[in-house]
């Protein structure tokens, strides 16, 4: 798959992505999901500030926040009682032969932002567990690499 010019601009934008997990359920079909992990959304930081992408029931909220780029938005969400994973860098686009089966969900949106290397998950808790596992592996790998040098 040949990268599009827009993909090149994305790589040059130096974006960082945080995935935020919360427990509120505004729809009855969300109640069976694990408490504290009934929804997820993304906060994207670039040189100019913060953008939040929040797939709500029936619509997608995209908001450019009037905050300085130095503002600690992940810390704000942590202090509010939400779980935060990141930062992640956007990965390359995932090539597909078929359209996605599940459509647009909060997990599908977050996985799409992470790119082709995003862990497979269907629920917010599944995505959280896999991201935490990946972070632990990368942390151990970095510690071992530093110890050898």
Phi, psi and omega in degrees: 000123181279128180295141177278159177303326180295328177294323178296317178298323179297317179296326182280347186281349179055051178276151172232138184244133171245139176253127184246135183242136180222169188249356182288142177236118179262358179233141182300327182290351177273344184301325178294343180289156183301134177302138181087351182220047179264353181203152173218155177209175186237145171239128184243127178253135172226188184297335184264349181147214189239141172233136178247132174245117184230104178283100178272169179297113176091353178199165178248122178265123175238119184227127172270113186280140179280060181238150175293150180299336181279350181297138181272077180294318176301321177296321176301314180294321177298315179296334178279359177094008179267158176265139185233131174241138177140183006277151175238152174261143179300135178267178178293158179296144180274120177290142181227143173265330181233156177292158179298145183281320189271354181073200182271112173236173178298321179291317180298319179296313180296319177296322179296323178293324180287336176093197187298334182272005181296140178293148177286131179197153178247326182252158176302320180294321177298318177295316179302311180302315182291324176293320177296318179298317179297318180297320178296318178297313180296323179296313179298318180298318180294321179296315181295321180296317179294322182294328181284335184263000000 
